């Protein structure tokens, strides 16, 4: 994977399953969507990235990361449970299962949210640190990669 880049691929509801957002590389369907990303930490089997959205489409990050072949960790709907695919290595399987238990949701966190306030017209911004479960899983992966 590249250290940084821009994904400029339309997203919209899947024609096969309306509950899932998918990408439309030809732009025939969906709405334009732009995500800028940058690698913060490469942990061999998983990668911590930062995304900055130019557009705010429903499930945009989830669909764009799957499009790149890097779905969000523990996001079964978009293939993020496939970190186990094809492995027969029991220790690794147990480790990943344990990580799924520690972080029983997709590994997605909004660090910064901002918008123009409708009545004041001023830019408002909110920042939030990584939740404990998310930070804990990153630490587990760092340890796993270092000692395995």
PyMOL commands that set and color helices and strands:
alter all, ss='L'
color gray80, all
select helices_A, chain A and resi 60-68+76-78+82-84+90-102+132-147
alter helices_A, ss='H'
color red, helices_A
select strands_A, chain A and resi 4-8+10-13+21-24+34-43+46-53+112-116+123-127
alter strands_A, ss='S'
color yellow, strands_A
deselect
rebuild
show_as cartoon
